[in-house]
Amino acid sequence: MAHIIVVGNEKGGSGKSTTSMHVATALVRMGHKVGCLDLDLRQRSMGSYIEKRIAYCADKGLDLATPTYRPLPEIDAKELKDGENIYDQRLSLAVAGLEADVDFILIDCPGSHTRLSQVAHSLADTLVTPLNDSFIDFDLLAKTDLDGKVKGPSVYSQMVWSARQLRAQAGLPPIDWVVVRNRLGAQNMVNKKKMRDALENLSKRIGFRFTDGFGERVIFRELFPRGLTLLDLRDLGVGNLNISNVAARQELRELMKALNLPGVKIDF
């Protein structure tokens, strides 16, 4: 069966789609078959990213490693049995349509709580939760008091806990939950250290691993309109990468190592 990677949280602007596209493309470049689903039915950032990539390659005559993208199939509500949820069925059919042909299925969730997102989390073998390296985003994981002390898990952490319980009841392996710190500052600032300490303490309480993700870099905003990733730069004729691009490539390499996905050997 395909290993399912779910990229999700309940805040926008944390780099979910950038993380999703780079993880998916890196896996394809390393020889794995990857299928992608985008559960943000309104904005469709991930789906749009891949569509732009395919269009750019066709226009420039390029053959870049590209994951397979499938929109959720439409279902006639009249065909549903009593008690069946239309969103559950759409996601189930989408996963079933991919899993026989791919090694990994990557599901990009919207930055809000939806039925689709909730069900997707229960399917996750690996859950990747990007968040900006800020205590504003830390609130996604835990409730804190005025002094910054953790009072309890947030609604998102509670949703992950529910997903874990569903998997346990179904006899499935536990979710490997990885929190990814995006938009890290280049310097070892006081706030950066406080965030790391807070994540370290919280990770032991609610059961996740955490790792560094991507810094704030212009390159990601420049690549999106063409559906490209930083791993494509040399294929585009960029011979000498600048320091920022080299650093971003290293960040992706370290992220892929930290995810520790089955059968994946980092070779870029």
N, C-alpha and C positions, 0 to 999 in steps of 0.2 A: 504493500500500500504506500501511497505517496506520503511523505512527511509534510505536515501542514504547519506553515508559519503564519501566524496572525500578527499584523502590525496594528496596534490600536491603543487609544486612550480616549479621554472625553474632552480634550482641549484642542482647538485648532492652532495652527502656526507652530507646531512643535517639530516639524520636519518629517512627518509620517510618510508622505509620498516620496520625498527625496530619499529617505532611508529605504523604503520599499523598492524603488526603482534601482537603486545601486546594489542592494542585496540580490534582487532577482537577476539583474544583468551580470553581476559577478559570478553567480552560480552557473548561468548559461555559458559564460566565457570559460569556465573551468570544466565544461563538458557535460553538465547536468541538464536534464529537461525540466523546464519550469513553466507552470501554468499560473496565471494571475487572475484574481477576481477583485473588483472594486465595488465595495458596498455603499459608497457615498453616491447614491443614485441621482443626486441633484448636481453636485459639483464635478464628480468623476475625474479627479486630478490624476489618479493612477492610469485610468483608462485613456484619458487624453494624452498623457505622457507617452504611452506606447503607440497610440495612433499617430502622434507627431513624429515619433521615431521611424515608423514604417513609411510615412509620407516623405520624410527627409531622405531616407535611404533610396527610395524609388526615384526621387528627383535628382540625386547626386550619383546614382549608380553604385551605391555602397552595399555591402553585405555585412552588416554589423550584427553581432550576437544579440538576439531579441527574444524575450520570453513570450509565450503564447498568452494572449489576452482573450477572455471570453466574457461577454456581458451576461448578466443573470437571465435565464430564459423566462419568457412570459408564460403565465399560466392563467387559464380561464377559471375564474372563481367558481363557476358552476360545476366544475369537475372535481372540486374538493369534497372529501368526505366530512361528515360531522366531526367537529373538533380539530380539524387540520387547519394550520395557519398558512396563508399563502406565501409569506416571506420564508417560513421554514422550508416549504416545499421548493421554492425557487433556489434557495441556497443549496439544499440537498441535491437537487438535480444538477446544479452547476458543478459541485464537487464530484459527483458521480461521473459526470461527463469528461472530467479531466484526469481522475486519479489512475486510470488504467494506462495512460499514455505518458505520464510525467513522473519525475523523481520527487519534485517538490511542488506544493501548491501554496502560493503566497496570497493571502487575503488582506487587502488594505481596507481598514474600517474608517468610518466617518469620525469627525471630532465632536461627537455627541452620542448620547445614549439612544440606541434604536434596537428594535427587536432583532434585526439582522446582525448587528454588532454583538448583541448578547449571545445569540446562538453560535456565532463564529468563534467566540472566545471558548466555548465548550468543545470546539473541534480542534483547538490549538495543541499541537505537540510542542511547539516553541512559540511563546508569546513575547513579542518585542514591543516595549512601551517607550517610545521616544518622549523626552520632555526637555524643555529648555532648562538650563542650569540656573534656576532661580527658585526662590521660595514661593513665588507666585504659582509656579507649576508644581512645586512640592505638594501643594494643597490637593493636587490630583490624587496623591497616594495616601495622605493622612490628614486628619484634623489636628490643628495645634492650638495651644493657648496663647496668651499675649506674650509669654516669654519664649515662645517657639518650641515648647515641650509637646511631644506627641500625646494627644488625648485618645486617639483611636483611628481606625481605618476610614478612608473616605468611601463615598458611594462607589467609586470605580474599583477600589480594592475589594469591596464587598461583592461586586459583580464577578471579579476574578475568583474569589473564594467560592461563590456559587457554581461557577464553571468547573472548578476543581472537584467540588462535591458531585456534580453530574457525571464527570468522567470516572470518578471512583465507583459510583453506583453502577456504571456501565462496564466496569472491569478494565478500563483503559489506563495506560501509563499516566503518571502525573504530568502536569504542564511544567515545562522549563520556562520560568518567567524571567526575562532579561530586561531591566530598565536601562535605557540608553541616554546618556547625558549629552544633549546637543547644544550648539552655540556656546561652547566652552570658551572662556576668556584665555588669551594667550599667556597671561601672567598668573602667577600663583597668588591670587588675591585672597583677602580674608573671607569674603563671601563664598568663593570657590571651595575653600577648605571647610567652611561651615556646612555647605551643601553635601560635601563628601561624608563628613562625620554624621550628618543627619540620615543620609541614605544608608550608611553602614549600620547604624543603630536600627533603623526601620526594617532593613532587609532581613535581619535576624528575627524580627517579630512577625512579619507577614509573609516571609518566604520568597524572596526574589534574589537574583544576582544583579549586579549593575556594572556597567562598563562605560568608558568614554566613547562618544560618537563623533559628530562632525562639528568643527568650529564654524563661526560665522564667516562665510566666504562668498565673494561676488560670483565666483565661477559657477555655483549652483544656479543662480538666477540667470546667468548667461546661457547655460546649457538647456534649460527647460523648454524654451520656445521651439527647439529643434528635436526634443525628445532624446537628448544625449546625456551620457554620464561621463565622469572624469576618466573612466577607463577607455573611452573612445578617442581620446585626444591624439594619440600617436597614429591611429587609423585615419585621422583627418589631416595628417601631415605635420602635426605639431612635434617637432623633433626635440627641442629643448624646453622642458617644462620649467616654469618659474618656481620659486621657493614655495609659494602658497599652494600651487597645484601638486607639487611633490608631497607636501605635508598632508594635503587632503587625501591623496592616494594611500599614504601610510595610515591615515585614520581609518579608511575603509578596510585595509588589510587587517588592522588590529581588531576592528569590529567583527569581521568575518571569523577571525580566530576565536574571539570571545563567545560568539554564538555557538560554536562547537557543534555544528550540524552534522548528522550522521553521513559518513562516506565522503566528506568534503576535505580535500587537501588543498591548502592555499598555495597557488602558484602564479601569482601576479605581483 
